[in-house]
Amino acid sequence: MARIEGISDEDARGEVKEIFNSSNQLLGRTSNLVRILSHSPKLAKWFLPFVAAVRQPNAGAVSDVRLRNLSVLKTSTLNSCRY
């Protein structure tokens, strides 16, 4: 299966660099998914606030952290993710 490589910190320029900085502020890191979505900066700009609102309590998330982590694990298992 073909894979799309994520954009590295060293290769991030302009708008993508801003997205990475925002991700670090909102989520504490730049996830692999954000690195991949940043090939389309408009999509990444839409996705990042959504993820922050769902996952970060200080951004409005109201679900239990254990439930969120369980949903991540289940989704990863269903999609045969290796990590």
N, C-alpha and C positions, 0 to 999 in steps of 0.2 A: 504494500500500500504506500502510495506517495505521501510524503509529509511536507508541510510547509514549515520552513525554518523561521524561528522567531528572530526579531531584530535585537541585536546585542546593544548593550549600553554604549559601546564604542562606535557603533554604526548609527545610533540615533541622532538625528539632526532636526533642527527647526521644530515643526509641529509634533513630530514623534517624541522628541526630547521633552517637550512640554507635557505630553501625555504620560511619559514615564515619571516625570516629576510629580504630576498630579496623583498618579497611582501610588507612588511612595508616600505622599501626604495622606491620602485617603485610606490606603490599605496597609501601609507599612512596608510595601515591597512592590515590585513589578512582576506580576505573575506571567507564566508562560503563555496563557491565553491572551493577555493584553499585548505581549510581545508579538504574537501572531496576528491579532486583529489590527495592530498598528500598521500593517501593510496597507490598510484602508483607514486612514486617520479619522474620517467621519464616523465610521462604525465604532472605532475604539472610543471616540469622544462620547458617543451615545451609551455604550456599554459600561464604561467605568463608573459613572454616577449610579447606574442601576445596581451594579454589584455592590457598591459601597452601601447603598440604601438597604439592600437585602442582608448583607453580611456584617456590617459594622454598627454596633449599638449606638455609637455617638453620631451616626448618620441616619438614624431612624429605625434600624432593625428591631423588631419586637419578638422574633422567634427565639426559642432556646438555642444556645450555641451548640449543645449536644445534638439537637435535631438537625441543625444546619450541617454539622460535620457528618452526621449519618447520611444525609441526603447526598453529600459530596461523595462519600464512599460508595453508596449504592449506585449512583450515576456512573462513577468510574468503573465499577464492577460490570455493570450492564454494557459499557462501551469497551470492555476488555483493555482498559488502561493498565499499564505495567507499573505505574508509580502513583 
